[in-house]
Amino acid sequence: MTTNPSIPAPVQWPAGYRINPRVEGPAADIVSAFREIPVAAIGDAMSRNIGTVGLRQYHGRLDTVLCGPAVTVRVRPGDNLMIHKALMMVQPGDVLVVDGGGDVSQALVGGLIRTTCVAKKLGGLVIDGAVRDLCEWAEEGMPIFARGHTHRGPSKDGPGEINVPIACAGLAVLPGDLIVGDADGVIAIPAAEAADVLTRARAHLVKEEKIRADNAAGKSDPERFDATLRAKGLPI
């Protein structure tokens, strides 16, 4: 059997290792527009069944917004070798999303990595694992969500994978997905669906604003819930 020398041989990665190229996310104007949309409204526009579970913010300001395309990393719990490699590949505004298996016995990132993230102008980090050096992460300039924290530091042995499909705290994330995070939580929007989700989320906010105004004026419509209760057989 002959081989075509013009076709490169497929890359053979050792088991547990893979480094794929960075994937472009949605257009810059779409990313910018989502900075003004609350995560709760995005979630409502995406069926209310999507988003991380069990993460908390470690940046200080409650009103900080995380928004940017995903660079995904899967690591062995407690090991950050591939996080360091991913930080060599990111572009300004990217969000590093790390599947650390939910382990909080050893921190995956700390203050030294934060310095690199700031220098790289990273959009933020979302980590299904632990962090350390909390006072540094609490400073303004680098939003981060994680499952927990500990003083115990990581190993740097691998294995790990970069820009592969991952699960992060119950959230499925593909490289290039738009990641949005605020005080309520973190959500991933498939890049190809971002424009449509933006339209639906904006429409949802308009609907909510009317309900809010009616509630404030004491004019909320009783039929909004009574109709549902009657449909369940309640005699009202």
Secondary structure, DSSP 8 states (H G I E B T S, - for coil): ----TTS-------TTEEE------S-HHHHHHHTTS-HHHHHHHTTS--S-SS-EE-SS-TT--EEEEEEEEEE-TTB-HHHHHHHTT--TT-EEEEE-TT--SSEEE-HHHHHHHHHTT--EEEEEEEE--HHHHTSTT--EEEEEE-S---B----EEESS-EEETTEEE-TT-EEEEETTEEEEE-GGGHHHHHHHHHHHHHHHHHHHHHHHTT---THHHHHHHHHTT---
